[in-house]
C-alpha cells in the first residue's frame, strides 16, 4: 500500500511587525520536500482581518476544511471559536489516523509578546502540546476548554466572568 503522507513536511512561523493598530501580522511556511532534498520558504499573505485559517496543511487538512465549511453555514461563521471547533472536531473524530493529541494554541496580538494558551482537552490539561500533571499548579497562561471558553486550568470549567459558548447544531 502506498504511503498516504505527502513527501514533504512544513514548519509554520508567525510574527508581528510593529504594535497596536499600525501592526502587520505575517506567516511563513518553511517546507522540506523529500524528493528534492530542499527547503523552501513561502510567505502566506494575511489579508482578512477576521478570525480565519490563513492556511490549512497536513494530512487532516481536508477533514478540517469540511468541518469549517459546516460552521461557515452557521451563526458562528468567521469567529475564532468556529475555527477552533473545526480543528477540535477533526482531532476528536479520528478521521485522520496521522492527526491526534491535544490542540496547541498560540496567540499573537496587537501588543505584547506572543503566548502559549493552555487547553483543557478530554478533562486533561495541556500546554504547548504537553500534558500538565494534575499536581502541578496552574501557571499564568490563559486556559481554554473544548468550547473555546476561558476556563479554570484545574477544573476546565468556564470562568465566572468568561463569555459562554454554546455549540448549536450546524
ABEGO torsion letter per residue (X at the ends): XBBABBABBBBBBBBBBEBEAABBBBBBBBBBBAAAGBBBBBBBBBABABBBBABBBEAAAAAAAAAAAAAAABAABGBAAAAAAAAAAAAAAGABAABEEBBBBBBBBABEBBBBBBBBBGGBBBBGGBBBBAABBBBABBBBBAAGBBBBAAAGBBBAABBBBBBBBX
